[in-house]
């Protein structure tokens, strides 16, 4: 089986494990945090141990490209957080929560 066959390449910024909606960035974030493959499978029961190992192997075989992918994922997440923080809806919800607490 080819390593790429474990993944669905939705776009340049979205690679998910086939048969799941779990992006490789989720698995790799846990792996980089020091979690063992067995722990990752316990956290995400829709994954198999083989899929987690395939994701790690894919990363090791394509490190520069996956590092770029992961960096773009982090930047998109940070951008989304900044946008949410300045959202008029979020500001109204925070104001309402503050007023309710008083």
Helices and strands as residue ranges (DSSP letters): G 3-6, E 7-11, E 14-17, H 24-32, H 37-43, H 49-61, H 63-85, H 88-101
